[in-house]
Amino acid sequence: MSWLLYTMAAPPILIVFLRALSFVLPGKLAQLASFAAFFITSMIMMSMCAMYGVFASILLRAVGYGGLSQWTVARAFKWSMWLITGVTFKVTNSGGEEALLTRPAVFLGNHQSELDVLMLGCTFPKYTSVTAKKSLKWAPFLGWFMALSKTVFIDRANRTTARAAFDSAAHTMRTQRQSVFIFPEGTRSYAEQPELLPFKKGAFHLAIQAGVPIVPIVVANYAHVLNVKKREFNPGVVDVSVLPPISTKGMTAENVDALMKKTRDAMLEELVRLSHVSGTGNGVPLPRTSGRDEQGELRRRN
């Protein structure tokens, strides 16, 4: 029994030790100690929330509320990370919270780093599921939780099974009013400036096939909070904008490219604006919608 207690106590003790080191070590070493403490804390909290999610999903499915499983676990992760690490994401734009109530919908978000898991924890709407690569299905606790909570698993190497997964998701969206959250970039950008990778078409095909709107969720560039490449971490609040729903009514597969461009352009423009509002514009010019000066434009659109 004693070895089990030691094993359970080791990670918290290591985290406290690393945090203490970050206050006394010089520059770069302090930065690495703080980053390591945050990384270990995040992994522990994610594992604990995933374990909670397994039991929560079973219980919620048993009483007919399985669609709330991922939302429940998302909020648990949000508050635990906020209390322990001091990092959170906040919807700041007018009408954003109302747009999150759209149901069913395909929610799209820009994908910057592993910290986006916490972004989901803070913004995830009720009755929504994520998409994930099929290999995650077999991961202990996390995979079990995802499988029990209506995750749409995609086998990226097999186009036939991937399409079948989207067909099933579209049916669920229509019949159970379950929304889906997708990162259309398909991978993390690790961007240090407000920029987006090219979008993949799957999310837009799904929205048109299901006949549901697209709701873009734009997260300000947060390299000043977490920079994985430089191993930097600082507590803080990251701004999020939820844009108005984009209708897909009457659209067909022929409209996918135009819909994708319209969505990406709107998200990129808002991403740059958000970065200026939060003071991390990094020299990227603010997109203009009028002939007013930049500061006036910023105030008007904020």
Secondary structure, DSSP 8 states (H G I E B T S, - for coil): -HHHHHHHHHHHHHHHHHHHHHHHS-HHHHHHHHHHHHHHHHHHHHHHHHHHHHHHHHHHHHTT-GGGHHHHHHHHHHHHHHHHH-EEEEE-STTHHHHTT-SS-EEEE---STTHHHHHHHH--SSEEEEEEGGGGGSTTHHHHHHHTT-EEE-TT-HHHHHHHHHHHHHHHHHH--EEEE-TT-S----SSS------SHHHHHHHHHT--EEEEEE---TTTEETTTTEE--EEEEEEE---B--TT--GGGHHHHHHHHHHHHHHHHHHHHHHTT--TT-----SSSS-HHHHHHHH-
